[in-house]
């Protein structure tokens, strides 16, 4: 399970490059860290250049769902921990 980030649902080459800058290089790294921790790293590194949509996209990638399908309860839960 060391697939490329860009091959995951919702994520592409730009996200892959940004995640690499915060030492998340592949699917295994992202899964090990989780969407919330990865989002925190991105926010720390890129500040305003990262929106909550990135968090939802990563959560969707890890659960194989479109980021827009993440239900409201999960969005609220993730928002509180981010």
Secondary structure, 3 states (H helix, E strand, C coil): CCCCHHHCCCCCHHHHHHHHHCCCCCHHHHHHHCHHHHHHHHHHHHHHHCCHHHHHHHHHHHHCCCHHHCCHHHHHHHHHHC
